[in-house]
Each structure stands twice: as C-alpha cells, then as structure tokens.
C-alpha cells in the first residue's frame, strides 16, 4: 500500500500557497515525531513540511520521492533521536534519495550527549552536511515561528541549510 506522504511532494504547494520553481522548494522531513520539522519548514519558506518519516521506514519502498528538490532531514539532539536519524538517513540513502542537510535541533537541556554526537558524526558521509540549530526559547511562546527575531546562531544555521540545499548562502 502506498503511503500518503510518499507522493505528497507532487500534490501540495509549499506553505503560503505561492507557486515556486521546484528546485527552490526545500523538502523538510522529520527523522521522528517532535523533531522540529514544522518549525524548520516554516522558517525555510518556501518549504514543504513532509512530517515524520519514522512510520514509513521499511523494506520494499522508498520513504518519499524528492522530485529533484533538496531534502533536509530534521532530528533532535538526543541519543534516541540519533538512532531515529540513523534509520531515516540509512533508508533514504538506500533508496538513492540525496539528503542536502541533516538538521540537528537542540532540545534546550544543555549540551548534546556524547553518544548522540558520535552517532551523528557517522552520518556525515551520507548527507550533504550537518547543521546544528540552537535551542530558541522564544519559539515556545508563539504560534508562528516567523514572528520572532531569531538569534544570530539560528539565522546562521538557516543560512547553512540554504547553502547546503541550494549551493549558496
């Protein structure tokens, strides 16, 4: 049976409803639920929030079709999230789906666990690059991520995702 996410890229416009050239539309997929996918997609407009890949990972079918659009996979910076990211990146890699960026979103509970950092570093060769998004406490206070002034480190992280996705800052 075909997953509804499998062809979502062909059926939906990016956030905001404006049509853009496909190569400019970033696809953002979560390695697991609660990764921060929707927030990253909103901040990376034009982008498609593809939701979590977690339930789509399995033998016999690719998790999604990129339709030649750049793909960012989003994960939290915990040990459990690193396992999910490894599963997602492995499935996409086996399906020959290129990943422009692995975006690791800080959970706000201090530094990234050493085991998570080690697992993420093993994925470096399967993705275009790894970008670490800092914890942004103001996001907890708003409905729309685009309404806050992002700290410089967050703006720099978004710029790094763009550079990996589109080949320029």
Secondary structure as UniProt FT lines:
FT   TURN            4..7
FT   HELIX           8..11
FT   TURN            15..16
FT   HELIX           22..24
FT   STRAND          26..30
FT   TURN            33..34
FT   HELIX           37..43
FT   STRAND          47..52
FT   HELIX           54..56
FT   TURN            59..60
FT   TURN            67..68
FT   STRAND          71..76
FT   HELIX           79..94
FT   TURN            95..96
FT   STRAND          101..105
FT   HELIX           114..122
FT   HELIX           124..126
FT   STRAND          130..133
FT   HELIX           137..141
FT   HELIX           145..147
FT   HELIX           152..166
//
